[in-house]
Each structure stands twice: as C-alpha cells, then as structure tokens.
Amino acid sequence: MRRCKKVPKKFDQINVIPFIDIMLVLLVMVLTTATFIKQGVIPVELPTAKATKKEDLKKEISIYVNVKGELFYEKDKVTAQELEAKLSQIPKEQTVVLRSDKDSKFQDFVTVMDILKRLKHEQLYIVTKE
C-alpha cells in the first residue's frame, strides 16, 4: 500500500463572508452603544469667544440661563434657592457647566456665580461657541 503525501490545499479565493459577519456585528454594537450628545436641551443662544479651548468633560452638571432669566438645573426649571439647594447636594469636585444665553441679564449670570462661590465649587466651565 502506497501512502500519499498530503499536499496543502491551495487557496485561490478568500472567503470573506465570516469577515463581513463580524464587521456587521461590530457595526451594530457600535451603533447601539454610541451616545449621541445633543448640545443643550434648553434653547440658549451662546455668546461667542475668540480664545476658546475645547475641554473633554466627564460627568457634568449643566445649568442653563435663558434669555428670560429663567434658571434650569439639567432640564428642570428652578429658582435661585432651589438651584442652591441642588448644588449643595453635589460634591465640590463635580464639574458644573454654565450655559447662559448671550442676551440674558448679567445679573442672572452673577446670581449663579454667587451661588457657586458660596458653595465653594471650583470646577466651573462656561460654554461659548467659536
């Protein structure tokens, strides 16, 4: 009996179907887990600034001041006293982002800044657009 030596099979084509399956699964995972962050929920026209530096902010608390002088903590409309009560419950190291309408009164901005200063919050960012 003669034994035949196994000759390696020559690949003329590459089977791409498993590769496509893996890529589709990865695409579905990315699309379902991606977070699409919308710039602000409250309609606020941001002021412009020439010297801007984009910061990568992690978990943040957003405070909005609209053109009518209304204060919003995240999406909830609050008074200055309610804002102070809510801010007093978060840690001092927590990042606070202030989005104030460019046409709002400066006094509304000062009110928020005064609350933050009294509570000794140091991680404050003021959002502007380029």
N, C-alpha and C positions, 0 to 999 in steps of 0.2 A: 504494500500500500504506500502510495506516494503522498506525502504531506505537501499541501500547498502553502506557500508563504502568503500571509495576508498582506495585501497591498493597501496602503491607506487610500481612502476614498478621496478623490479629487473634488474640491468644491468649485463648481462653475458659477454658482449663484449664492447669494447670501439671503437667508430667509429673514425678511425684515418685519414680518407680522408680530413676533414677540416684542420686538423693539417698539413698534407702533403701539401695541397694547400697554406697555409700561409707560410710554410717554403720555398716552391718553389718561391713564390713571393718575400720573403726576400732575397733569394739567387740571384734572377735576379736583384733586386735593388742593392745589394752589388756589383755584378759583373759589372753592367753598370755604377756605380758611383765611383768605385775604381780607383785611379790614380796609374798607374804603372810608376814609375820614373826610367828612364834609367840613369845609371851612366855616364854622359857626352855624348855629341854628337860628339865632335871633338876627333879624335883618339889621346890620350895623354897617355903615359906610366908614371904613377905616381911614385914618389920616395917613398921609404919605411921609416918608422919611428918606433922606439921601443916604445916610450911613446906616445900613441895615446888616444884620448878621443873623442868618437863619440858625436857630437852635433846634437840636433834636430833643424834644421834650418827652419825658416819660409820663407816667400817670400824673395828670394835672387837674386842677380845679379851675373852671372857667367862670369869670364874672363879666357880665355884659352891662354896658350903659348905653341905652339907645338915645335917639335924638330928643325924645320926650323927657329924658331924665329918669326913666324907669330902670331899676336895678334888677338883674337876673343872676341868680346863683345856679349855674348849669342851665337848665331850661325853665326853672321855676322863678316866677316874679316874686321879689321880696322887697321889704322895706329896709332901710338902713339898719334898724335894730335887729331885724331877722337875719340880715347878712352878717352882722357882728356875731350873733349867737351861733350861726352855722360855721363861721370861720374859727370861732373859739373852740370848736369840737375837733378840728383837724390838727395834725402835728405842725409844729413851726417849720419843719424842713420840707413840708409839702409844697410843691410848685403851684403858684397861683398865676393864672394868665388873665390879664385885663384887656378886654376888647371894648374900647369906648368909641362911640360914634364921633366923627370929626366935627359935627355940628352940635354936639351936646354941650351943655354948660360946663365950664371949667370947675364950677363948684361941685358938680356931681363926681367928677374925677377926684377932686380933693377929698370929698367925703369918703370915698373908697380907700384912698391912700391913707387917710387918717385912721380908719378902722384897722387897716393892715399894720400901721405903725404902732398903734396901741397894743395890738396882739403880738407884736414883735415877729411878724412874718418877714423873712428876708429873701425868699425865693420868689421874686415877682418878675413877671415878664409882661411887657406892654406890646401888644400886637399892632403893627403898622403894615402897610403894603408898600412895595417898592415903586 
